[in-house]
Amino acid sequence: GTDDRDAERKYLAAWDAAVRTTLAAGATMSHHHGVGRLRAPYLADELGPGGTEMLRRIKAALDPHAILNPGVLLP
């Protein structure tokens, strides 16, 4: 219901603030569970352009047909 949507909105706003603060402090947003879908929008901010490009190249080499989680971490 409405309460659930409001709670989710507040949760996501808190999550966003926490991740942005973490990255601004120079720390990593990831943990032993990996990046995942929830942190994916912040991946480029953490890695920077060079790191993102390197990850794209690794992904292309290991998954040339883009069949493994297409568009999940790297749009």
MMTF fields as JSON, N, C-alpha, C and O atoms, coordinates in Angstrom:
{
  "mmtfVersion": "1.0.0",
  "mmtfProducer": "UNKNOWN",
  "numBonds": 299,
  "numAtoms": 300,
  "numGroups": 75,
  "numChains": 1,
  "numModels": 1,
  "chainsPerModel": [1],
  "groupsPerChain": [75],
  "chainIdList": ["A"],
  "bondAtomList": [4, 2, 8, 6, 12, 10, 16, 14, 20, 18, 24, 22, 28, 26, 32, 30, 36, 34, 40, 38, 44, 42, 48, 46, 52, 50, 56, 54, 60, 58, 64, 62, 68, 66, 72, 70, 76, 74, 80, 78, 84, 82, 88, 86, 92, 90, 96, 94, 100, 98, 104, 102, 108, 106, 112, 110, 116, 114, 120, 118, 124, 122, 128, 126, 132, 130, 136, 134, 140, 138, 144, 142, 148, 146, 152, 150, 156, 154, 160, 158, 164, 162, 168, 166, 172, 170, 176, 174, 180, 178, 184, 182, 188, 186, 192, 190, 196, 194, 200, 198, 204, 202, 208, 206, 212, 210, 216, 214, 220, 218, 224, 222, 228, 226, 232, 230, 236, 234, 240, 238, 244, 242, 248, 246, 252, 250, 256, 254, 260, 258, 264, 262, 268, 266, 272, 270, 276, 274, 280, 278, 284, 282, 288, 286, 292, 290, 296, 294],
  "bondOrderList": [1, 1, 1, 1, 1, 1, 1, 1, 1, 1, 1, 1, 1, 1, 1, 1, 1, 1, 1, 1, 1, 1, 1, 1, 1, 1, 1, 1, 1, 1, 1, 1, 1, 1, 1, 1, 1, 1, 1, 1, 1, 1, 1, 1, 1, 1, 1, 1, 1, 1, 1, 1, 1, 1, 1, 1, 1, 1, 1, 1, 1, 1, 1, 1, 1, 1, 1, 1, 1, 1, 1, 1, 1, 1],
  "groupList": [{"groupName": "GLY", "atomNameList": ["N", "CA", "C", "O"], "elementList": ["N", "C", "C", "O"], "formalChargeList": [0, 0, 0, 0], "bondAtomList": [1, 0, 2, 1, 3, 2], "bondOrderList": [1, 1, 2], "singleLetterCode": "G", "chemCompType": "PEPTIDE LINKING"}, {"groupName": "THR", "atomNameList": ["N", "CA", "C", "O"], "elementList": ["N", "C", "C", "O"], "formalChargeList": [0, 0, 0, 0], "bondAtomList": [1, 0, 2, 1, 3, 2], "bondOrderList": [1, 1, 2], "singleLetterCode": "T", "chemCompType": "L-PEPTIDE LINKING"}, {"groupName": "ASP", "atomNameList": ["N", "CA", "C", "O"], "elementList": ["N", "C", "C", "O"], "formalChargeList": [0, 0, 0, 0], "bondAtomList": [1, 0, 2, 1, 3, 2], "bondOrderList": [1, 1, 2], "singleLetterCode": "D", "chemCompType": "L-PEPTIDE LINKING"}, {"groupName": "ARG", "atomNameList": ["N", "CA", "C", "O"], "elementList": ["N", "C", "C", "O"], "formalChargeList": [0, 0, 0, 0], "bondAtomList": [1, 0, 2, 1, 3, 2], "bondOrderList": [1, 1, 2], "singleLetterCode": "R", "chemCompType": "L-PEPTIDE LINKING"}, {"groupName": "ALA", "atomNameList": ["N", "CA", "C", "O"], "elementList": ["N", "C", "C", "O"], "formalChargeList": [0, 0, 0, 0], "bondAtomList": [1, 0, 2, 1, 3, 2], "bondOrderList": [1, 1, 2], "singleLetterCode": "A", "chemCompType": "L-PEPTIDE LINKING"}, {"groupName": "GLU", "atomNameList": ["N", "CA", "C", "O"], "elementList": ["N", "C", "C", "O"], "formalChargeList": [0, 0, 0, 0], "bondAtomList": [1, 0, 2, 1, 3, 2], "bondOrderList": [1, 1, 2], "singleLetterCode": "E", "chemCompType": "L-PEPTIDE LINKING"}, {"groupName": "LYS", "atomNameList": ["N", "CA", "C", "O"], "elementList": ["N", "C", "C", "O"], "formalChargeList": [0, 0, 0, 0], "bondAtomList": [1, 0, 2, 1, 3, 2], "bondOrderList": [1, 1, 2], "singleLetterCode": "K", "chemCompType": "L-PEPTIDE LINKING"}, {"groupName": "TYR", "atomNameList": ["N", "CA", "C", "O"], "elementList": ["N", "C", "C", "O"], "formalChargeList": [0, 0, 0, 0], "bondAtomList": [1, 0, 2, 1, 3, 2], "bondOrderList": [1, 1, 2], "singleLetterCode": "Y", "chemCompType": "L-PEPTIDE LINKING"}, {"groupName": "LEU", "atomNameList": ["N", "CA", "C", "O"], "elementList": ["N", "C", "C", "O"], "formalChargeList": [0, 0, 0, 0], "bondAtomList": [1, 0, 2, 1, 3, 2], "bondOrderList": [1, 1, 2], "singleLetterCode": "L", "chemCompType": "L-PEPTIDE LINKING"}, {"groupName": "TRP", "atomNameList": ["N", "CA", "C", "O"], "elementList": ["N", "C", "C", "O"], "formalChargeList": [0, 0, 0, 0], "bondAtomList": [1, 0, 2, 1, 3, 2], "bondOrderList": [1, 1, 2], "singleLetterCode": "W", "chemCompType": "L-PEPTIDE LINKING"}, {"groupName": "VAL", "atomNameList": ["N", "CA", "C", "O"], "elementList": ["N", "C", "C", "O"], "formalChargeList": [0, 0, 0, 0], "bondAtomList": [1, 0, 2, 1, 3, 2], "bondOrderList": [1, 1, 2], "singleLetterCode": "V", "chemCompType": "L-PEPTIDE LINKING"}, {"groupName": "MET", "atomNameList": ["N", "CA", "C", "O"], "elementList": ["N", "C", "C", "O"], "formalChargeList": [0, 0, 0, 0], "bondAtomList": [1, 0, 2, 1, 3, 2], "bondOrderList": [1, 1, 2], "singleLetterCode": "M", "chemCompType": "L-PEPTIDE LINKING"}, {"groupName": "SER", "atomNameList": ["N", "CA", "C", "O"], "elementList": ["N", "C", "C", "O"], "formalChargeList": [0, 0, 0, 0], "bondAtomList": [1, 0, 2, 1, 3, 2], "bondOrderList": [1, 1, 2], "singleLetterCode": "S", "chemCompType": "L-PEPTIDE LINKING"}, {"groupName": "HIS", "atomNameList": ["N", "CA", "C", "O"], "elementList": ["N", "C", "C", "O"], "formalChargeList": [0, 0, 0, 0], "bondAtomList": [1, 0, 2, 1, 3, 2], "bondOrderList": [1, 1, 2], "singleLetterCode": "H", "chemCompType": "L-PEPTIDE LINKING"}, {"groupName": "PRO", "atomNameList": ["N", "CA", "C", "O"], "elementList": ["N", "C", "C", "O"], "formalChargeList": [0, 0, 0, 0], "bondAtomList": [1, 0, 2, 1, 3, 2], "bondOrderList": [1, 1, 2], "singleLetterCode": "P", "chemCompType": "L-PEPTIDE LINKING"}, {"groupName": "ILE", "atomNameList": ["N", "CA", "C", "O"], "elementList": ["N", "C", "C", "O"], "formalChargeList": [0, 0, 0, 0], "bondAtomList": [1, 0, 2, 1, 3, 2], "bondOrderList": [1, 1, 2], "singleLetterCode": "I", "chemCompType": "L-PEPTIDE LINKING"}, {"groupName": "ASN", "atomNameList": ["N", "CA", "C", "O"], "elementList": ["N", "C", "C", "O"], "formalChargeList": [0, 0, 0, 0], "bondAtomList": [1, 0, 2, 1, 3, 2], "bondOrderList": [1, 1, 2], "singleLetterCode": "N", "chemCompType": "L-PEPTIDE LINKING"}],
  "groupTypeList": [0, 1, 2, 2, 3, 2, 4, 5, 3, 6, 7, 8, 4, 4, 9, 2, 4, 4, 10, 3, 1, 1, 8, 4, 4, 0, 4, 1, 11, 12, 13, 13, 13, 0, 10, 0, 3, 8, 3, 4, 14, 7, 8, 4, 2, 5, 8, 0, 14, 0, 0, 1, 5, 11, 8, 3, 3, 15, 6, 4, 4, 8, 2, 14, 13, 4, 15, 8, 16, 14, 0, 10, 8, 8, 14],
  "groupIdList": [1, 2, 3, 4, 5, 6, 7, 8, 9, 10, 11, 12, 13, 14, 15, 16, 17, 18, 19, 20, 21, 22, 23, 24, 25, 26, 27, 28, 29, 30, 31, 32, 33, 34, 35, 36, 37, 38, 39, 40, 41, 42, 43, 44, 45, 46, 47, 48, 49, 50, 51, 52, 53, 54, 55, 56, 57, 58, 59, 60, 61, 62, 63, 64, 65, 66, 67, 68, 69, 70, 71, 72, 73, 74, 75],
  "secStructList": [7, 2, 2, 2, 2, 2, 2, 2, 2, 2, 2, 2, 2, 2, 2, 2, 2, 2, 2, 2, 2, 2, 2, 2, 6, 6, 7, 7, 1, 7, 5, 6, 6, 5, 7, 2, 2, 2, 2, 4, 4, 4, 2, 2, 2, 2, 2, 2, 2, 2, 2, 2, 2, 2, 2, 2, 2, 2, 2, 2, 2, 2, 7, 6, 6, 7, 7, 1, 1, 6, 6, 1, 1, 7, 7],
  "xCoordList": [0.806, 0.0, 0.85, 2.047, 0.215, 0.879, 2.018, 3.076, 1.8, 2.852, 4.09, 5.216, 3.883, 5.009, 5.792, 7.023, 5.092, 5.772, 6.545, 7.661, 5.952, 6.629, 7.865, 8.915, 7.735, 8.88, 9.987, 11.164, 9.624, 10.633, 11.325, 12.543, 10.56, 11.133, 12.141, 13.226, 11.779, 12.68, 13.927, 15.039, 13.73, 14.864, 15.839, 17.048, 15.307, 16.178, 16.878, 18.024, 16.212, 16.845, 17.988, 19.051, 17.764, 18.822, 19.983, 21.147, 19.659, 20.681, 21.524, 22.752, 20.88, 21.579, 22.519, 23.675, 22.035, 22.875, 24.072, 25.183, 23.848, 24.937, 26.0, 27.194, 25.578, 26.546, 27.32, 28.54, 26.624, 27.313, 28.31, 29.4, 27.96, 28.868, 30.078, 31.208, 29.832, 30.914, 31.899, 33.11, 31.377, 32.246, 32.985, 34.159, 32.305, 32.943, 34.102, 35.056, 34.021, 35.089, 36.242, 37.249, 36.09, 37.146, 37.084, 38.013, 36.005, 35.844, 35.113, 34.631, 35.041, 34.342, 32.919, 32.663, 32.012, 30.616, 30.34, 29.291, 31.279, 31.067, 31.511, 32.244, 31.054, 31.401, 31.661, 31.712, 31.82, 32.144, 31.028, 31.237, 29.855, 28.758, 28.82, 28.039, 29.714, 29.829, 28.978, 28.425, 28.884, 28.173, 26.667, 25.955, 26.179, 24.747, 23.939, 24.461, 22.687, 21.797, 21.57, 21.467, 21.493, 21.204, 22.359, 22.133, 23.59, 24.756, 25.203, 26.04, 24.682, 25.117, 25.109, 26.042, 24.098, 24.105, 25.295, 25.6, 25.96, 27.085, 28.438, 29.476, 28.437, 29.684, 30.637, 31.829, 30.131, 30.988, 31.604, 32.746, 30.853, 31.396, 32.556, 33.53, 32.448, 33.515, 34.738, 35.868, 34.522, 35.639, 36.301, 37.487, 35.548, 36.058, 36.051, 35.794, 36.332, 36.265, 37.217, 36.842, 38.441, 39.412, 39.008, 39.118, 38.546, 38.118, 36.886, 36.765, 35.971, 34.755, 35.1, 34.559, 35.99, 36.396, 37.11, 36.888, 37.956, 38.638, 37.623, 37.747, 36.628, 35.6, 34.811, 34.468, 34.524, 33.831, 34.662, 34.122, 35.957, 36.829, 36.914, 36.9, 37.001, 37.023, 35.71, 35.705, 34.605, 33.28, 33.188, 32.694, 33.653, 33.6, 34.463, 34.091, 35.603, 36.488, 35.899, 36.013, 35.273, 34.725, 33.32, 32.9, 32.607, 31.223, 31.001, 30.252, 31.646, 31.603, 30.204, 29.967, 29.293, 27.936, 26.96, 25.757, 27.481, 26.689, 25.44, 24.337, 25.633, 24.486, 24.407, 23.383, 25.466, 25.492, 25.099, 25.868, 23.936, 23.423, 23.586, 24.207, 23.044, 23.215, 22.628, 21.469, 23.456, 23.01, 22.815, 22.3, 23.21, 22.973, 23.96, 23.539, 25.252, 26.238, 26.739, 27.032, 26.835, 27.349, 26.288, 26.073, 25.636, 24.571, 25.106, 24.337],
  "yCoordList": [-1.188, 0.0, 1.254, 1.222, 2.33, 3.638, 3.674, 4.24, 3.066, 3.051, 2.318, 2.732, 1.228, 0.474, 1.309, 1.304, 2.018, 2.855, 3.977, 4.302, 4.567, 5.638, 5.102, 5.745, 3.94, 3.329, 3.006, 3.219, 2.495, 2.18, 3.452, 3.469, 4.501, 5.776, 6.295, 6.752, 6.223, 6.683, 5.806, 6.304, 4.514, 3.581, 3.888, 3.966, 4.062, 4.321, 5.672, 5.81, 6.662, 7.969, 7.849, 8.442, 7.084, 6.875, 6.099, 6.412, 5.085, 4.28, 5.175, 5.093, 6.021, 6.92, 7.84, 8.017, 8.417, 9.315, 8.567, 9.097, 7.352, 6.566, 6.213, 6.328, 5.786, 5.413, 6.636, 6.577, 7.741, 8.955, 9.456, 9.906, 9.385, 9.793, 8.868, 9.319, 7.586, 6.597, 6.881, 6.898, 7.106, 7.379, 8.704, 8.809, 9.714, 11.021, 10.923, 11.698, 9.983, 9.789, 8.96, 8.748, 8.489, 7.707, 6.224, 5.479, 5.801, 4.386, 3.652, 4.27, 2.353, 1.553, 1.274, 1.123, 1.209, 0.934, -0.556, -0.992, -1.335, -2.77, -3.494, -2.956, -4.707, -5.556, -6.936, -7.08, -7.923, -9.254, -9.852, -10.867, -9.241, -9.728, -9.144, -9.548, -8.223, -7.622, -6.371, -5.866, -5.885, -4.639, -4.865, -4.234, -5.739, -6.027, -4.941, -3.88, -5.213, -4.288, -2.978, -1.923, -3.03, -1.82, -0.826, 0.384, -1.324, -0.438, -0.136, 0.745, -0.823, -0.667, 0.785, 1.184, 1.584, 2.973, 3.803, 4.849, 3.344, 4.081, 3.544, 4.11, 2.478, 1.806, 2.722, 2.761, 3.449, 4.342, 5.434, 5.836, 5.913, 6.93, 6.368, 7.071, 5.102, 4.496, 4.184, 4.442, 3.633, 3.177, 4.286, 4.197, 5.325, 6.363, 5.878, 4.702, 6.776, 6.406, 5.273, 4.377, 5.31, 4.263, 2.903, 1.894, 2.876, 1.62, 1.053, -0.159, 1.933, 1.489, 0.903, -0.134, 1.555, 1.039, -0.302, -1.208, -0.433, -1.699, -2.812, -3.92, -2.512, -3.498, -3.877, -5.044, -2.902, -3.19, -4.138, -5.058, -3.908, -4.76, -6.178, -7.15, -6.288, -7.616, -8.336, -9.511, -7.634, -8.218, -8.675, -9.77, -7.863, -8.216, -9.436, -10.27, -9.544, -10.689, -11.98, -13.04, -11.889, -13.079, -13.439, -14.592, -12.459, -12.658, -11.935, -10.96, -12.405, -11.687, -11.562, -10.672, -12.427, -12.359, -11.669, -11.624, -11.14, -10.373, -11.119, -10.571, -12.389, -13.178, -13.286, -13.708, -12.912, -13.003, -11.663, -10.703, -11.602, -10.38, -9.139, -8.165, -9.159, -8.011, -6.721, -6.674, -5.692, -4.38, -4.231, -3.205, -5.22, -5.135, -4.175, -3.238, -4.388, -3.497, -2.425, -1.302, -2.774, -1.839, -1.629, -2.49, -0.493, -0.257, -0.184, 0.008],
  "zCoordList": [0.0, 0.0, 0.0, -0.286, 0.321, 0.337, 1.348, 1.076, 2.516, 3.538, 3.042, 3.322, 2.304, 1.754, 0.752, 0.762, -0.103, -1.103, -0.427, -0.832, 0.603, 1.33, 2.051, 2.057, 2.649, 3.332, 2.339, 2.633, 1.169, 0.152, -0.332, -0.51, -0.544, -0.989, 0.041, -0.32, 1.309, 2.372, 2.452, 2.633, 2.315, 2.342, 1.209, 1.426, 0.002, -1.151, -1.03, -1.457, -0.46, -0.247, 0.766, 0.581, 1.83, 2.825, 2.217, 2.466, 1.419, 0.742, -0.166, -0.147, -0.952, -1.865, -1.09, -1.477, -0.015, 0.792, 1.377, 1.406, 1.835, 2.422, 1.389, 1.666, 0.204, -0.834, -1.304, -1.457, -1.535, -1.992, -0.943, -1.298, 0.315, 1.387, 1.445, 1.634, 1.281, 1.275, 0.152, 0.37, -1.056, -2.207, -2.042, -2.399, -1.503, -1.299, -0.31, -0.388, 0.608, 1.589, 1.028, 1.705, -0.216, -0.844, -0.527, -0.838, 0.083, 0.423, -0.7, -1.65, -0.582, -1.577, -1.113, 0.081, -2.054, -1.722, -1.696, -1.223, -2.202, -2.332, -1.072, -0.242, -0.957, 0.173, -0.405, -1.627, 0.401, -0.114, -0.966, -1.63, -0.956, -1.798, -3.211, -4.072, -3.458, -4.779, -4.913, -3.936, -6.134, -6.396, -6.389, -5.608, -7.231, -7.28, -7.958, -8.303, -8.141, -8.858, -8.109, -8.734, -6.792, -6.024, -6.081, -6.086, -6.122, -6.176, -7.605, -7.804, -8.58, -9.972, -10.464, -11.16, -10.13, -10.62, -10.129, -10.702, -9.08, -8.505, -8.967, -8.623, -9.728, -10.092, -10.857, -10.555, -11.829, -12.616, -11.74, -11.962, -10.747, -9.834, -9.021, -8.748, -8.636, -7.843, -8.696, -8.28, -9.878, -10.709, -11.514, -11.832, -11.844, -12.724, -14.163, -14.418, -15.117, -16.535, -16.919, -17.675, -16.403, -16.737, -16.199, -16.896, -14.97, -14.369, -15.04, -15.217, -15.411, -16.097, -17.456, -17.842, -18.179, -19.494, -19.353, -20.156, -18.348, -18.125, -17.839, -18.359, -17.016, -16.709, -17.962, -18.148, -18.816, -20.086, -20.958, -21.572, -21.006, -21.828, -21.27, -22.025, -19.967, -19.349, -19.629, -19.996, -19.455, -19.723, -21.171, -21.437, -22.11, -23.531, -23.833, -24.658, -23.175, -23.406, -22.842, -23.457, -21.681, -21.036, -21.515, -21.416, -22.029, -22.465, -23.796, -23.851, -24.866, -26.139, -26.748, -27.566, -26.367, -26.914, -25.959, -26.216, -24.873, -23.895, -23.442, -23.441, -23.053, -22.603, -21.076, -20.538, -20.391, -18.935, -18.313, -18.364, -17.744, -17.106, -17.986, -17.561, -19.191, -20.087, -19.502, -19.09, -19.478, -19.027, -17.528, -17.083, -16.734, -15.293, -14.627, -13.948, -14.806, -14.188, -15.141, -14.73, -16.399, -17.406, -18.475, -19.327, -18.423, -19.431, -20.844, -21.786]
}
